[in-house]
Amino acid sequence: MSRWTRLFTGPLLVQRYLAADQLSHSELTRVDEFAEEYRNRLTNISWFMRCLNEYLAREANQEDGCKDRFWEGRFKSQALLDEAALLTCMAYVDLNPLRAEMSETPEGSDYTSIQERIENLAGSETRKQPITLMPFRSQGQNPAKALPYILHDYLELVDWSGRAVRSDKKSSIRSDIPPILSRLEIDSNEWLKTMRWNNRFYRAVGRLEAMKTFAREMGQQWVQGLFTCSRLFHSVS
């Protein structure tokens, strides 16, 4: 109780309890309920992000002399159910600086993994991948310890996606669609829509069958994104 009230004032009943006031049996029962609720919140990442969000918002707003929410939402977390979902998320994150107009090329996108991989390629005669990042698949690489794609294909895919997203026109898409798209049977038009991400997915991303399995395991008949995944990731025959 005392730990929680370091962050929040708490209701009057909690304040009276901490001040050692005499409380009735029913009031003490309610205090126990508050304590259990606070224990759950102190171990809940959603509440952690809420508190962090509020602190950063106050600091930033004080510096800027304004009043508003610092982030549009707390955070989002989706389960990546298969290789296609992993690829989608990786490219989306690596293209964030481009969409925010903070850089013009993937190699110019600071603090991204793709920039580190490109810099490592340019500065290494042996073309080894960064030891701080999980490597892409290569000859002799242990499949269990590598991303299931070829680095060259991934670089080509991100570059192609970045050009298409910035132009935002289908007519600007080059005809040499990266091999990895056809190999994973990903629809190119749906891929471009997904590079904007928005609210296309909520709790999970993956092929249709993986999404249905995820829903069953969660005790649900439906999860957001089923239709999108059915169009984006074609079923593997």
N, C-alpha and C positions, 0 to 999 in steps of 0.2 A: 504493500500500500504506500509506504513512504517513498519507494523508488518511483512509482507512477506520479505521485504528487510533486516530484521534482520537475516534471514536465508539464503537468496540468494541475490546476487548482483543485479540481474534484468537487463533487456536490457538498452541500452543507453537512450532511450526515457523516461523510468521510472526514471532513475537517473537524467535526466534533469528536469523532473517534480518535483521531491523531492527537487531539488536545486533551485526551483522557477524561472526557465528560462521561457522566453516568448515562448509559443507554439501556433501553428496554430490551427484552428478549427479541421482539420482532425487529427492532432497529439493528441489533447485532446480527440477526439473520440476514438482513439486507446488506450489511457491511461485508459479510462473508461472500455474498453474491457479487458485490463490487470487486472484492479481492480476486475472485476466480476470473472475472472478466478482465481485470488488469493483467493477471498472469498470462492469459491467452494473448493479449495485445502486445505484451513485452516480448513475446516469441514469434510474433506475426510479421512477416516481411512487408505486408501491405501497410501496416501501421508504422513500421520503420520508415518506409518511403514517404508516408504522409508527414511524419514529423520532420524528416530531412527536407522535404519539399517546403514546408512552412518556414523552417529556419533559413534556407537559401533565399526564399522569396522575400523575407523580411530584410535580410542583408542587402540583396540586390535592389530592392525598392528604396531602401534608405539611401543607397549610393546614387540611384537615378532620380530620386525625389518624386516617385510615383507610387500608385497603389494599384496592384493587379496581381493576377496569378502568375507565378514564375514559369510553371509548366502547364501545358494544356491539360494534361492528365498525370496521374502518379507514375504509372509504368504499365507495360504490357508484357505478358509472358506466354509464349505459345510453345507447345511441344512439337519438335521436329521429328516426324514419324518415319521418314525414309530419306534416301539419298537425294531425291528430287527436291524435297522440302529443305534439306540442308543447303543445297546449291542455291535455291531461291533466296534464302535468308542471308547467306554469305554475300551474294552479289548486291542485295539490297543495302546491306550495311556498308559495303565498300563504295557504293555510289552515293551515300549520304552527302559528302562534301560537294559533289557535283550538283546535286539537286538544290543544295543551299547556296549555290553560286560562290562557294569558298575556294573552288579550284576549277581548272579547265580540263585537267586530265587525271586519270587514276594515279599516275606517278607523282602528281602534284598535290594529292589529297593527304594532308598531314594526319598522323595518328591513326592510319588505317593499316590493316594487315597487308593489303595489296601493295601499298607503297613500300613497305618493308621488304616484301618479296622481290619487287622490281629492283629496289636499290641493292639488294643482296645479289641479284643476278648480274647487275651492271658492275658491281665491285668485286666479283669473285671469278677468278679464272677457271675454277673447277665447277662453277654453276651450281654449287650446293645451296640448299634451301636453308632459311634461318633456323637455328636450333631452338629459338624461343617460340616458334610456331609449329603446329602439327604439319608435317610435310605432305605434299601431294604425292599421289602414287607414281612410282617410277620402277624401272626394271630392278628386280631384286629386293624391292621394298616389301616389308611385312605388311600385308593388307590390313591387319588388325591395328596397325600403328600409323596409318596413312589415310588421308582424305581420298575418297573413291573417285578422283578425277585426275586428269593429266594437267599439270600447271599451265602448259602452253594453251590448252583448250580453255581453261578458266580465264586466263588473261584476255584471250580473244573474245570470250563471251562478255566479260565486263566492259571491254572497250566498245563492243558492238551495242550493248545495252545502254551504255552511257550516251553514245551518239544518238540513238533512237529516242531516249527519254528526253534529251535536251531539245531535240527538234520537235518532238511531240506530234509527228506526222508520219503516217504509214508509208507515204511515198518516199520518205528519206531513208527507209531501212535498206541496207545494202543487200544485194542478192546472195552474197556469200555468207549465208547464215551459219554460225559456228557449228561444227560437227557435234558438239555436245548436246545441242538442242534436239537434233534428230535422233541421236543415240539414246537419249532419255525420253524421247517421244513427248517433248514439251511443246505446246502450241505457242507459236511466236507472238501472235496478237495478244493472247491471254498473258504471256510472259511480260509484255510491255506494260499492261495494266497493273500487274502485280508489282512491278518495279516502283509503282507509286504507293503500294502496300495499303495505306489508309486503313479501312475497317474490313478488308476482304477476309481476314482471318481473326479468330479470337483466341481459342484455347489450344488449337493444334493446327498443323499444316502437314499435308502428305497426300499420297494418292488416295483415290476414293475408297478402296478396300481398307487401307490403313486407317482412314478417318472413321469408317464404320466400326472397325474393331475397337478403336479408341473410345467411341461413343458407348459401345456395349460394356467395355471395361469400366467406364465411368457410371454405368447404370442408366444411360440415357438412350433415347431412340434417335436423337438428332444433335448435331453440333454445328455451330456457325461455320460456313465455308465449304460445306459438302458440294454445292452446285459449282462453286468456283473451282474447287479441286478437280471435279469431274471434267471441267473444260480445259483447265490448265495442264493437268497431268493425264495424258491419255492412258488407258489401261494397257498393261503390257500383255501381249498375246503369248 
